Amino acid sequence: MRLKLVPDNIKINFFQSTRLTFGASVLAMVISIFLFFFNGLNLGIDFLGGTTIRTDAQTSVDVGAYRSALKPLDLGDVTVTEIFDVTKPDLNAAQIRFEAQSGEEAATVEVIRAVKAALLSLDETITFPQVESVGPEVSGELVQAAITAVLAAIGAVLFYIWLRFEWQFSVGAIAALVHDIVITIGIFSLLQIKFDLAIIAALLTIVGYSLNDTVVVFDRVRENLRKYKKTLLKDLLNMSINETLSRTVMTSLTTLIALISLFILGGDVIHGFVFAMIWGVIIGTYSSVFVASSILLRLGVKRDWDKTNDGKAGTQFAGIDA
Amino acid sequence: MLQFSLTKKILIWVVVVLGFLFAMPNGFYNRVESVNDARMQLENGNDTPEIISQASNWPSFLPSALVNLGLDLRGGAHLLARVRVDQVYEARMDAYWPEVRNALRKERASIGTIRRIDGENYDLRVRISEPSQINHAVEVVSALARPVTTLSGAGSRDIVVTSIEDTIIIELSEAEKIATDTRTMDQSLEIIRRRVDEAGTREPTIQRQGTDRVLIQVPGIGSAEELKSIIGKTAKLTFHKVIQRTSNSDERVKNRQILLPAQDEEGVFYVLEKTPVINGDHLTDAQPAFDQNNRPAVSFRLNTTGARIFGQYTAENIGTPFAIVLDQEVVSAPTIQSHISGGSGIITGQFGVEETTLLSIQLRAGALPAELEYLQESTVGPDLGQDSIDAGTLACIVAFIAVLVFMSLSYGLFGIFANVALIINVALIFAVLSVISGTLTLPGIAGIVLTVGMAVDANVLVFERIREELKKAKNPRKAIELGYERAFSAIIDANITTLIAAVILLVFGSGPVKGFAITLGIGIVTSVFTAIWVTRLLISIWIERKRPKSIEI
């Protein structure tokens, strides 16, 4: 008895409703960009500068009382959020966040002491297991490093795929990648999940994962292109995706199993991070089939892989309207 | 493809065994850690019977390198500070002044009288009374310049001398500034290290970052505030001549004088001679003490040069007040009663006992050459860290078991081969992390969990390929061989692209992100090794033994 998630000899026509899937992807990207500009991201202190203090108390958290206790300190923009963790129902934790004080880099000892004192006068059982403070100078650099990292990763991968395949594959892979990143950012904007350095790491993992998936499909396409010289590109792509579908589903599932257990059991500290990766695995799997391959179909691809380019054979392209 | 040469077989097994061997100490983390601490103590010559017995708690022939736990797992404080290196330039120019003065005085006949005026941007300005001779004066001062003594600064001089009308402007050259910065940073690091060490914390990391930054990480310390108070202030101690006491905070001061607030009395200020009589460099010792009224104080001792200067000064200035200045605040301004010759004294002020203890540590360790400005800090309490370890470990185990079950259900015996490879893979990740003394952070644990999920990918690729080949009615051996052969390029391409992302994260990332990139990167390399070599070896052994007519996968 074998558990088989994808039946043998499966033949799904993935390009049956290209308009619909492509349209949905484009629409989702447009909405994401719209959200990014009008709803913004809930940027963490890594990128904005400021201070976060985690509190942990014996008695339940009263967000309003916390906020009014901090009001007289005149810290500018203060947010207080309660932290929930399904595995720890008796957790009375909250996160206090305030902006970088003008003229300061990291928060001074005095400011942090004042905040602690104000909260302790409210509830003397409060402890402060985590304090983080980032000055505007460092946060500016972190933003820059994050953007550089994402761009460098995309660039390096573009180059690698171009080296190993053909430029059309490269464009397809990058389109899928941009699609995944844009929509992930859109989701973060929509749900207002805290966007910090760890999320950048998650984004880059999505880059890696999405490509991983795309490359496996492309590898099969390359192989089939050599084998079936007469088959229509559309059928050939369909065949390749179907052949690798079982693997795609298996790998996505094992990865998702691991990530979901981390999401549920790994504690609230890395929730956002793991959420981004779960989302990335789902969208990365979708995009390698519906975005990367569709683009490849539209761009067409060189068919004579065995012959060297002697100038006569030239690069043949499949029908653009295929 | 399924035949392995004997050397290859041995090599694979050696790697696997080494993997388990080097990963093992992490299974006994607390025990090995205490043994490592004890061995460290022994090396430092501290060999009490207790420590010797503690050190023998782990066999010496076994590896004892451990994965470092990041601050987010172990608890502790992290600070990123900038050293205000430019503050040293001013002190450098002050040190130049006597030399410049002497050189110019010799030329009095041509350039006339000289007067030092307050400079800007840490330069030294001297006004002469005969502006027509300014070029000559510049030449005289330029002759004082010394070559810069660093490799990068070879060939350049330490000062640049220019002039505006009747004023000579002397400033440090760029090469000298770079050399000075390096010295300032080295000194700052050394002094921070001494102060942190004196406070008795364990395994601090104190590193220079970039041109003027210091990263300080101290595991186990309660909070970043505590760490800041240990590192403390610059602790720059100087003695100055008092010109006048005033309550006017805007009191106009003359050239080469400064106005500083009193530490103990609100609204009281002192006008002081800017050039100190002596400074903290002459200090040989400082200890917490009490004054005659039993108030906390710090007693100090000066070296012979300091004692001589101080003795001479006090003899010449009996009856006048002098100020003890600590970090730009006048801690006290006693009147000199008599000639003080012994070179020791006591600093009284508004101190608590804790403060005098910290202050004497800071004075003993030496003053920081420049102020520190904190750019980033974080504290993680030990309980939260332990919670994260527990949660991470549980998530890892559950993910691991779930993947193992899923793989066995999907691929049967081959799934079990893949599972063995997966276990070896996790051992290898820990082994590599231990050997390179990498740091495991919470995102790092996430990286391992992700690797557990993704590591099976290479095997899945191969197994799916074998299934396909079997459909084409090939014999099992041939199918397996072709499966490996044809899945190879997909495995390599897929893993290299992920590896590229991991390497870029490692290069551009900081802190926790780096921890994630390290485990992800190591995980990719080890998973390719286990998938391509280990599972294949297992399958080949199985085929040799059973010689199955048909296989189910």
Interface residues (C-beta under 8 A of the other chain):
Chain A: R2 L3 K4 L5 D8 R54 D56 T87 E105 A106 A107 T108 V109 I112 R113 T127 F128 P129 Q130 V131 E132 S133 V134 G135 E137 V138 L142 A145 A146 T148 A149 A152 A153 A156 V157 Y160 I161 R164 L197 A198 I200 A201 L204 T205 V207 G208 Y209 L211 N212 D213 V215 V216 F218 D219 R220 E223 E243 T244 S246 R247 M250 T251 L253 T254 T255 L256 I257 A258 L259 S261 L262 I264 L265 G266 G267 V269 I270 F273 V274 M277
Chain B: D72 L79 L80 R82 S223 A224 E225 K228 S229 E373 Y374 L375 Q376 E377 S378 T379 V380 G381 D383 L384 D387 S388 A391 G392 L394 A395 C396 V398 A399 F400 A402 V403 F406 M407 L409 S410 Y411 G412 L442 P443 I445 A446 V449 L450 V452 G453 M454 V456 D457 V460 L461 E464 R467 E468 K471 R486 S489 A490 D493 A494 N495 I496 T497 T498 L499 I500 A501 A502 I504 L505 V507 F508 G509 S510 G511 P512 V513 F516 A517 L520 E552 I553
